Amino acid sequence: MTRTLLMAAGILACLPMLAGCKIVKNPDPNSAAQTAANMTDEERMAVLVAEVYEPRLKPYMHEGARDAATVVAAIGAGLDAAGTSYGIPKASEGSPWNFIVEGSGKVIASNRASRAATIDVDVTGDGAADLAIQLGPVIKGTALRDATTFFSFSDFRDQIEFAKLARALNDTASAAIALPEGDLIGDTVTFTGAFAVPKQGDPILLVPVDLSVGGNQ
């Protein structure tokens, strides 16, 4: 048998084995799936929030916002009645009432030196602060997450990941705030945002999605 015939016979003998083989490509490190797999939970939540914050969450907040002075007065008269009339339906019994409001008011007090910076605002016109607007960078609570209807706990891996979603929303809200320097006491601020009230008498800590000095957002 010539050398050529021997080589041909060898190739033919290998064909059955090649037919049963599956060629597996190395993963593309630049693919979306691979990139997501390499992200931390915090990074993935930041990407999710970046995708929904402007096109979906802010319009939802503006469409669902109730007048802040009306809601504050209703809460003072009775939290459960106010929640039933103006709040977001509770996720479960025992959950705080969450509210989405918009309005304006005079800055009565300011704490802008803290990392959990706030301004206290009078929205009812009685000269006393009715709510505190959280400026951050440290923002407390999960109101932005829980006041929306399109974030469901069942869509997330566990409670820890769900908590990191709330943190990413708060971080995004804080980063978007652009106010003049100074304490702003005596100035009027206009806002749209969300807050949670666990029980009657608890302070109102609003997380803003829009905040400006003056009458225009």
Secondary structure, 3 states (H helix, E strand, C coil): CCHHHHHHHHHHHHHHHHHCCCCCCCCCCCCHHHHHHCCCHHHHHHHHHHHHHHHHHHHHHHHHCEEHHHHHHHHHHCHHHHHHHHCECCCCCCCCEEEEEEEEEEEEEEECCCCEEEEEEECCCCCCCCEEEEEEECCCCCHHHHCCCCCCHHHCCCHHHHHHHHHHHHHHHHHHCCCCCCCCCCCEEEEEEEEEECCCCCCCEEEEEEEEECCCC
